[in-house]
Amino acid sequence: MVESSLARLAVALLAALSFSLLGASFSYAQAPTPAPSSESSSSTQIPTPPSTPENSSPAAEAQRQAVQPLNNAPVWRGVRSNAPATTTVVGRETNVLMQPQGQTWRTLRNSDISVFGGWALVLLFLVIATFYWVKGTLALHAPPTGRVLLRFTLLDRVIHWSTAITFCILAISGLIMLFGKAVLLPLIGYTLFSWLAILGKNLHNFAGPLFSVCVLILLFNFVRDNFPEPGDWQWIRHFGGLLSKHEPPSGRFNAGEKVWFWGGACVLGIIVSASGFVLDFPNFDQTRQTMQIAHVIHSIGAILFMLGAMGHIYMGTLGMAGAYDAMRTGYVDEEWAREHHAYWYNEVKAGRDPVVGAGPRVVRHTPA
């Protein structure tokens, strides 16, 4: 009953996320390019735009205002010219009123990254939902034996769940910041969305460094079991047995889990962590353009991370019977170990347990 309830809850949450991202993609795709905004300007500056032939003459200015009222194009051309202005503030970029590259960043954020990233998340959800509808939960081919093996120690599980929880906080708050204006704001209004956005921003800023620490600990804890082995290529060739009746034998972790470990936790985890620190700590005097580049890298890396996490979460919950229990209790049935990780199962039975070390192995029986 508990696994069934968790399965229904997971499907409902993924469906809600899918339709929210779909709506956001359409909204951003149809949104016009924003006008110059104070978001990409220095609000503490008192600049003097460089003089040009167009605005140097008071008579020319008066004539233009008479013919074209409120035409400030010459002023904005001077502001966006990158010519040094005058300011009373001391520091980097304080003589720049408007940074033209900021408009490029806004376009990337509000169109390319949001639209393509949103569609990628939606399409992957549809692929996973279709696969689950066709295949269902992958069950064991033989009945459980009732004898269980220790697969994950308490330390393993604490590290995994700490990383998973901080990742979920970052993913949800990041989606709110990326898609909230298009999806949530029209539904809940400005006041509630303002509180939600502020809460999400603060959670994101404080959970980010904690996630980085968890990723590093996870890498050191699991790296010894994630190096390539001879059976990995065979596992990849047969796509892990998802499209056949039997899963190819593997060690403690199969090739798919190793790809997620190195590509997701290692490469993408380090990328989003490093770029996140640039955004989280602007007090190190980095320029606005540096932070804009870091934001683009951070957003793309985070979306790729979420795409990989969707597949990982699916296989660890709905996709494979017994996988969730392995990380919840630490134990798996002998038959589960034999069918999904045959090489690791043989090592355990031979007394060479990668989890608790060498020596005789005693398994316990599940309660009747």
N, C-alpha and C positions, 0 to 999 in steps of 0.2 A: 504493500500500500504506500509506503514512504517513497519508494523509487518511482511508483506510478504518479504520485503527486508531484514529485520533483520534475518528472518528465513533462507533465502538463504545464507546470509553472515555467520551465525553461522554454518550451515551445511558445507559450504566450508572450514571454518577454522578448524572444527573438522576433516574433511576428510584429509586436509593437515597434521595436527598433527598426525593422525593415520598412514598415509603412511611413515612419517618421522620416527616415533618411530619403525615401522616395519623394516625399513631399518637399523636403529641403532641396533636393536636386532640381526639381522643377522650378522652385521659387528662385534659386540662385541662377538658373539658366535663363530665366525671363527677366531678371532684375537688370536695370540700366547701370552703366558705369557711374559710380558715385562722383559727385563734384568734389573739388578740393576740400579737405576736412582738416580740422585742428588736430586729428589723431596723428597725422604725419608731420605736424609742425611743432615748433618749440614754443610752448605757451608762456615761457618766462622771458622771452626776448623783447627788446624794444628796438627793432631794426629800422634802418633807413634805406629803402630800396635805391639801388644805383640809378642815377639820372640817365635818361635817354632823350634823344631828340624829340620824342613824342610827348614826354611829360615835363620837359625842362622849361617850357614856356607857359606862364600862367594864361596868356591869351589863347594858346592852342588848347589848353585844358578847358577853358571856358567855352570855346567854340565847340569842342567835342561834346561837352555836357549839354549844350543847347541842341545839337543835332542828334546825338545818341545819348540820352539820359542814362545814368547809372552804368556807363560803359567803363569798366575798370580793367579792361584787357591790358593796356600798357603797364599798369601797376603789377599785375600778376606775371606778365612776361619778365619784368625786372626781378620779381621775387624768385621766379623759377630759373633764373639765368645762372645760378650757382656763383654769382659774383659776391664777394664778401660784403656784408651789411654792417651796421653799427649796433652794438649792444652794450648794456651795462653788466651783463652776466659773464662770469669767468668760467671757462671750461671748454671741453671739446664740442664742436659744432654749434656753439652759441652765437655764431655770426651767420647762421643759416636759418632763415625764417621758414622756408618751405623746401622739403627734400623731394625732388621729382621722382626718385626711385620708390618713394612710398606709395605712389599711385600704381606702379607696377606690382608691388607686393599686395596691395588691396585687390587688384584684379585677379592675381593668382589665388589668393585666399578665398575670395567670394565666388569665383567661377570655376577655374580649372581644378583646384584641389578639392573643393566642396562637391562639385558635380561628379567628377570622375571617381573620387573616393566614396561618395555616397552610393553611386551606382554599383561600384565594386562590392561594397558590403551587402547591398540588396541582392545582387545576383548570386553571390556566394550563399546567402541565406536560402534563396530559392533552390539552389543546387542541393544543399544539405537537406532541406525539407523534402525535395523530390526523392533523394536517395533513401531517406528514412521511410517515406511512404512506400517505396518499392521493396526495400530490403528489411525494414524494421530493425529491431535490436538484434545484434549478432549473438546468438546463444551458443552454448557448448554443444558439441556433437555427441558427447557421452554424459551420463548423469554425474553430478559432483560426488566425490569420494567421501566427503565429510572430514578429510584430513587437510589441514591448512599449513601453508608455509609463510614465514615472515618475509614480506617483500619490501616494506618500507619501515624503517625505525621511527621512533617518535621524533627524533631530530629531523629526519627526512621530511616528515609530514608537517612539522612546524615551519620549516624553511619553505616548503611548497605552498602551504596555505597563506603564509605571510606575503609571499610574492603574488599569489593569486588575488588576495583581497586588495592589496594596494593597487594592483593592475586594474581591477574592476572599478575602484574609486576613480582612478585616472581616466579610464575609458569613458565612464558615464559623464564625469564632469567635463572631459574634453569634447564629447559629442554635444553637450549642452552649449559650450562656448562656440563650437563650430556651426551648429545647426539651430541653436535656440531661437535666434531672432526670426527665422523663417518658419519654424515648426511650433514652438511653445508660445511665443509672444502673442500670436493671434488667438490662441486658445485660452490662455490664463490671464492675459492683460499685463500692463506695465508694472504694476506694484508687485504682484506675486513673482513675475519673471525677474524683476530686479533683485528680490531677496534670493531667489534660486540661483541666479547668475553669480551674485556675490559669494554665496555659500560654495558653489561649485568652484569658483576661482580660488578661494582660500584653501579648500580641500585639495585642489590640484597642486597648488604651490607647496603645501606642506607634505602631501603624500609622495610627491615626486622624488625628493631626496631619500625618503625611506625606501621607495621602490628600488632606487639605484643600489642601495646597500643590500637589499634582499637579493637582487640579481647577482651581485658579486659573490655573496655567500652561496647562492644556488649553484653558480658556476664551479666554485671550488669543491662543493660537496658532491656533485654528480659527474664531474668531468671524467673520473677514472673509468666509468662504465659507458662512456659515449664515444670512444674512439672507434674508427672503422674496423670491422671484422669481416672474415671471408664470406659469411652468410648474408651480409647486408645487400650485396648486389642482387642476389637471388630474390630477396624480399622485395626490392624495388621493381624487379622485372615482373613480378606477379602482383604488383600493387598491393602488397600486404595481404593477399588472399581475399580482398573485398569483392572481387569479381569472380572468385572461384570458391570451392567448397572448403579448402583447408589453407591455413596460414603457413607460409614457409617458416622453418625454425629460425630462431634468433636468440641472442643473449639476453641479458637482463633488460636491455632496451633494444627495440627493433630499429630498423633504418629510418622509419618515419619519425620516431621519437628523437633519434639522433639529429635528423635534419631540423626539427623544431628546436632542439637544444642549441645547435650551433648557429642556425640562421635566425631563429627568433630570440631566444634568451641571450645568446652571446652577441651576435652582430647587431640586430635591431635594438636589443636592450641597451647596449652601449651607445648606439647612435642617439636614441631618444633621450637617454640620460644625459649625455654630454651636451646636446643641443638644449635640453631642458634647463640645465644649469646656467647656460648663457642667458636664457630668458628669465629665469627665476632670480638671478642676482645681477641686476643692471648696475649695481653700485661699483662694479669693477671698471666702469668708465668705457665700456664698449660703445661703439657708434650705433646709430639707428640702423644703418645698412647692415651691420654685422648681426643685429638682432632680427632683422627681417629675413636675412639668409638663414639664420638658425631656426626661425619659425617655419619657413618652408620645409627645411630638412626635417624638423620635428614633426610637422603635420603628416608628411608623406611616410616617414618612418612609423609613426603611431598608427596610421591607417593600415599599413602592411602588417604591423604587429597584431592589430585587431583581426585582420583577415586570417592570419595563422592561428590566433587564439580561438576563433570560432570553430575551426576544424578540431583543434585540440580539446576544447570543451565538449564538443559533440561526441567524440570518440571516448572521452572520459566519463560521460554520463549516459546519454541515450544510445549511443552507437554500439557499445559493447557491454554485454552483461558481465558483471563482476569487476569492471574497471574502477568504478566509483568506490566500491568497498575496499579496494586495494589501498587507495589513498586515504580513506576515512578510518579504517581500522588497522591498516598495515599488513593484513593477512589476505592470502588468496588460496583458493582450493587447489589441491594438487592437479586435478584435471585441467583447471584453468591455466595453470603454469605450464603443463605439458603441451596443451594445444596452442598457446600464444607465445610462449618463450621456451621452446624445447631445450635449447642449449643451456640456458640458465637452470632449468629444471634438472637436467642431467648433472650439472655441477653441484647443485644442492644435494641431490641424492648421493653423489660421490663424496660428500663431505667438504667440498670446496665452495663454500657459500660466499658470494661477493658482498652480501649484506653484513654478516656477522663474522666473516673470516673463516679460516680453515678449522677443521676439527669435526668430530661426530655431530650429526644434526638430528635433533629430536623435534618432531612435528606434533602439534597438539590436535585434538579432535574438536570439531565444533559441537556445541551442546545439542542434545537430542531435541 
